[in-house]
Amino acid sequence: MPTVNGIAAAGMVSLPGMMTGQIPAEIPLLEELKYHILIMFLIVDGTGIGLFTAVFRVRNWIVDCHHRLRFDRLD
């Protein structure tokens, strides 16, 4: 499931593992939701940082200093 769709459905349709562990422990609902939102944002941030790192590393590898594509590096 894509990350953004997972955030939209989380808590309404599905209960993540951390919330199902906190429900029997009788943690207040707002505390559970704060932890859940924090974890979901950390997942999105990690995915975004990984994506941008990969894109910029490939861009630097495939383009030379004169901003020309290096087709020999594609093979």
C-alpha positions, 0 to 999 in steps of 0.5 A: 500500500502506498505510504500516503494512502496508508496514512489516510486509512490508518486509525479509521479502517485499520489498527496498527500494531502499536495501537492494538498493544496500547488498547489493552493497557488502557492508555488514553486514546489521545496518547495512542493517537499521538504515538501513531501519528508520530510513527506514520510521519516518521515512516513518510519522512524516511521514505521521502529522504530515501527517495530524494537521496536516491534521485540525487545520487543517480542524477549526479552519476548520470550527468557530467559537470557540463550537464550532459547525459552520460549514455555510457553509464546507462549500460 
